[in-house]
């Protein structure tokens, strides 16, 4: 399930690709046989883009080294919360400098 919050707008290509790859690695790290639901949230705020991923039914071994590296390369902040046997939640936030990509605020 995908939910978009805020006002979607262009983001730097590097952030766009990083968010895509993070989601790809987050799902790949889960044993999908035991997953009851995957919820993805993209939150657009004036100065940041946040990716939220909740996998219900299992604890997922997040962050993977690749996820940590991608977040660091994008100068983002990554957090993981786990409730054993219930869900694992990944939140990654990237600052967006709209002036750098030529978009007026």
C-alpha distance (Angstrom), angle and dihedral (degrees) to the residues before:
residue distance angle dihedral
X1 . . .
X2 3.80 . .
X3 3.78 125.2 .
X4 3.81 125.1 -177.2
X5 3.79 118.4 -159.8
X6 3.76 128.6 -171.3
X7 3.79 126.1 12.5
X8 3.83 110.2 -38.8
X9 3.78 112.0 -136.0
X10 3.80 140.2 155.5
X11 3.79 115.7 -65.9
X12 3.80 128.6 -170.9
X13 3.80 111.4 -73.4
X14 3.79 90.3 -121.9
X15 3.82 91.4 58.0
X16 3.80 91.9 43.4
X17 3.80 92.2 53.8
X18 3.81 93.3 42.1
X19 3.82 92.0 53.6
X20 3.81 90.0 48.9
X21 3.81 92.6 50.3
X22 3.81 92.2 45.3
X23 3.79 90.8 54.0
X24 3.80 90.3 46.8
X25 3.83 91.8 52.7
X26 3.81 93.1 42.8
X27 3.79 92.0 56.7
X28 3.81 93.4 41.3
X29 3.82 90.8 55.0
X30 3.81 92.2 57.6
X31 3.80 123.6 86.9
X32 3.79 94.8 -127.9
X33 3.81 93.4 -162.5
X34 3.80 89.7 75.4
X35 3.82 98.9 37.0
X36 3.79 116.1 110.5
X37 3.84 96.2 -174.8
X38 3.79 142.9 -3.7
X39 3.79 117.4 -152.4
X40 3.80 120.5 -172.2
X41 3.79 122.5 -169.6
X42 3.80 126.6 -172.7
X43 3.79 112.4 -166.6
X44 3.79 118.8 -165.8
X45 3.78 114.8 -161.5
X46 3.81 127.8 168.5
X47 3.79 93.9 -97.3
X48 3.81 105.7 20.7
X49 3.77 147.2 35.3
X50 3.78 117.8 -142.8
X51 3.79 128.3 -163.1
X52 3.78 116.6 -158.6
X53 3.81 122.9 -173.6
X54 3.81 123.1 -177.8
X55 3.79 119.0 -174.3
X56 3.78 112.4 -169.7
X57 3.79 126.7 -154.4
X58 3.81 100.1 30.9
X59 3.77 144.7 45.4
X60 3.78 110.4 -111.8
X61 3.82 122.4 -151.8
X62 3.80 94.5 -117.8
X63 2.91 136.3 -165.9
X64 3.75 101.1 41.3
X65 3.80 116.5 -161.4
X66 3.81 89.0 -105.9
X67 3.81 91.5 52.6
X68 3.80 90.8 50.4
X69 3.81 91.5 48.2
X70 3.81 93.4 48.5
X71 3.79 91.5 49.6
X72 3.79 92.0 48.7
X73 3.82 92.8 48.0
X74 3.81 89.3 52.0
X75 3.82 91.0 47.8
X76 3.79 89.0 -120.2
X77 3.79 136.0 143.9
X78 3.82 121.0 -118.5
X79 3.81 127.6 -164.2
X80 3.81 131.5 176.0
X81 3.81 127.7 -163.5
X82 3.80 122.4 -172.0
X83 3.77 131.9 -168.2
X84 3.82 103.5 -171.2
X85 3.78 111.9 -115.6
X86 3.81 92.0 -0.7
X87 3.81 112.0 66.5
X88 3.77 149.5 -39.6
X89 3.80 120.3 -137.1
X90 3.79 124.9 -161.0
X91 3.80 120.6 -167.3
X92 3.80 121.9 -176.0
X93 3.81 122.1 178.3
X94 3.79 127.2 -167.0
X95 3.79 125.5 -170.4
X96 3.79 112.7 -126.8
X97 3.79 120.4 -149.0
X98 3.81 101.3 -164.9
X99 3.81 93.0 -175.4
X100 3.83 89.5 63.7
X101 3.81 91.3 60.7
X102 3.81 95.3 42.2
X103 3.80 100.4 -105.6
X104 3.78 119.2 137.5
X105 3.79 116.5 -132.9
